[in-house]
Amino acid sequence: MHSSQSLSARRLKTLLAGVWAASLIACSSGSTSPTPDFSGTYVLATIDGSPLPVTTAIDGNTRYAAQSGNTILRTDGSFTKNHFTAVYNSANVLTQIVPYVYNGMYSVVGTHITFNYPANATEGATSVDGEIADGVLVQVSIGKTWRFVRQS
């Protein structure tokens, strides 16, 4: 038979062990670093290292040149990409400026960013990966490296 003192000591040890285990779990699960806030407007600065305007495609006798653009990242994980492309004919005469606007959701893990574009009437859903750090967003799209810089 156990004395009441040894039973109390065992209960105290069990209680302390439970508190110790709970504190370890709480500390290990709550020790993550805060997620950086990447929200903001990032302005297109270069394509393949060249300042704008940059020819992005040639289709037959038609040339397409990126004129300007930006990517807006919101805190809710949504994004909007805007850019303007000049279209030139075979005589290198500007025929039109075409605005492009894309919306979707993004996610960031470390410095890796993924843009998820929903399906629309002409294209299926797709995603584009890139890197984001120190106010610079870089992604590869249509075989070209697009570099965006965060506005202050």
Secondary structure, DSSP 8 states (H G I E B T S, - for coil): ---HHHHHHHHHHHHHHHHHHHHHHHHHHT---------EEEEEEEETTEESSEEEEEETTEEEEEEEEEEEE-TTSEEEEEEEEEEE-TT--EEEEEEEEEEEEEEEETTEEEEEE---SSS--EEEEEEEETTEEEEEETTEEEEEEE--
